[in-house]
């Protein structure tokens, strides 16, 4: 379904003359194959990258809470409808929902903006970390939004926090309007609404103070654990989230349905078109960002952080691995890559039985052990 050459080459295009089947403590993998490092599109790369980002965010939140800072978890959304395009940030194509979300954030919380300077001064905000998420629904279209961890010098008193929440909501509303989006609500009078009267454009909850902090720990993390335990998973691991099918699906759920449609119709249908629209539009969007002011605080607190890039994380195998088979390029492209399911079958065989499992499997495909696929001692 995908159109991007780098993404399509992930795990299939070789960097040299052969692929190695490797077995580690956690799982089997291939050596010698390219990785795309796409945190937005690739299930394989995203899982590795977001696991590192989750651990970073968790360590940071725990250290900041222990040091006495105030932590507040916010969500910033747009009004959206099925007819609206995902859009793009590409030069000459800028527009759509993604451009409104990006420009809205810059207008509300960009470091050069007057509104951000006032917020930072009035509420002693010392930094923030931001994460991007998007979903799709058949009736509501694309839903792009930001999650943000705001860090204040100290936890805010209850009355000050309510003022903080209202100011953040109004700032986001004004910035979205200025960016060309629809006005988002900042108040709500619907009885029993989960927004608690604060409207539907934003949400802000204390993460380490008061009764609402307890509620936030239940909603956003593992509620039976103290402190900010589990925050990193909720904040970063969008690849583990499943939305309501057809109502609001994660990108990987949309991909699954698009693949089913393509197999059934034999050609690209409306779901494949939506998948490709997102693939084109999400290019250039930063999945995670942390303000430099917050990085400096974490450095002063001596919080250990993994500073590798997405590409470096995707290409790295953390545990010691053992080579169990070598697949020459001719065999790889002719008999493995072009045969649906064979790469995964090889990994499963290697995980279960090592070299013996790989040999049994490739011989069941009519390939010759020692000729088409080589034993590890030939490497």
Order of alpha helices (4+ residues) and beta strands (2+ residues): alpha-beta-beta-alpha-beta-alpha-alpha-beta-beta-alpha-beta-alpha-alpha-beta-alpha-alpha-beta-alpha-alpha-beta-alpha-beta
